[in-house]
């Protein structure tokens, strides 16, 4: 028996959650291991990994910098979580939603289940904030532009003006993922 689209979505959501938490543990353990060796000239130590016929080399200090850059991991997880949410919405609505913002596809999803934004964690403003942050990060930017500020202001989210920097913490990503999960579950997308 084939798995339903909703069940597949939530399986993948769980996989992303396990990846996030497992990677945080692994990265912290890796950084702690190298730090515990008390190597003085980390910039002089070169690490080498051979995979798939190629070789990757990095200086130890660069490797440690990457292991301590949790924001890159958090950005990846947020982007993937948002993509899962869009896929779930498209499946439920039976239409291509790629040209719609969460304002529209979320409204359609909720309406189809006789719900409104007030039933969703963070409401419309919270959902739009997730979408704006995801869009900015997915396009390689780290600051709010005028278009993003206008979109936030349209839903009375005025805390991120044009030019403000975006930084992600683990708590931010947990909040944003909870908002996305709430939209989907409130719309009746369940495993």
Secondary structure, DSSP 8 states (H G I E B T S, - for coil): ----HHHHHHHHHHHHHHHHHHHHHHHHHHHHHHHHTT-S-GGG-EEEEEETTEEEEEEHHHHHHHHT-HHHHHHHHHHHHHHHHHHHHHHHHTS--TTS-HHHHHHHHHHHTT--GGGSTTHHHHHHHHHHHHHHHHTT--B--HHHHHHHHHTT--SS-TT-B----HHHHHHHHHHHHHHHHHTT---
